Amino acid sequence: MRPIHYLRCFGGIANREWLRFLNQRGRFFSALVRPLVWLAIFATGFHFVLGVSIIPPYETYVPYAVYIAPGLIAMILMFNGMLSSLSMVYDRETGSMRILMVSPLPRWFLLTAKLLAGVIVSVLQAYAFLAIALIWEIEPPWYGYITVLPALVLAGLMLGALGLLLSSAIRQLENFASVMNFVIFPMFFASSALYPLWHVKEASFLLYDVCQLNPFSHAVELIRFALYGQLEPVSAVVLVAATTVFLTLAVYGYDPAKGLMARRTAD
């Protein structure tokens, strides 16, 4: 296969994902309105939070809306990654995914193309959130809108790969919805999205360790630092490692000869 074939395949998958997104306007509004409602409620209920700022003075009170904005952006990426993977379960039930999987292109490329197509949609929604968040005076420096792009892509890849892994193990559409909620909310609340980790450590060492091991926490921190033009290297390494593991397991799970799909067929 020549590079042009890979490019055409990716273009087709990305175009299909984009058209599906345009035809499902409720998906855009639900993914965007949910964090905006959280932002409005928490910004009203809590005014300030004492945290370690990434710009001097480093230990200062910051508006709570400013603190939780990166976590809500990561929530958008997570919900969209899960919904994008949900379409894989739907395609499996309708039989259209079989057409994709019999392509002469390698399975890892097909799943990666699907993942990248979903990330493009996620990033657009994240920037839409940042534009609306100006109402709450969430105004990172102008260069932050540029430096946050790699962080959004990397976080979107990790969360989307997790969604692909879950979709490879789910048989029915109804089951995926319940599993999605079982995964999303524990990951979100057991992270640094809503409160600083030092505050969690004061309350519970066990929960603090869970938050440290939670890859969603590192997605939030990477976005939080990137909005101010800084890199959080530990979070970046964790996200790269988690993306590699999740995507590798997803490719294995979608292998009809030896993965989870083969086990379901045998059952």
Buried (B, 14 or more C-beta within 10 A) or exposed (E): EEEEEBEEBBEBBBEBBBEBBEEEEEBBEEBBEBBBEBBEEBBEEBEEBEBEBBEEEEEEEBBBBBBBBBBBBBBBBBBBBBBBBBBBBEBBEEEEBEEBBEBEBEBBBBBBBBBBBBBBBBBBBBBBBBEBBEEBEBEBEEEBEEBBBEBBBBBBBBBBBBBBBBBBBBBEBEEBBEBBEEBBEEBBBBBBBBBBBEBBBEEEEEBBEBBBEBBBBBBBBBBBBBBBBEEBEEBBEBBEEBBEBBBEBBBBBBBBEEBBBBEBEEE
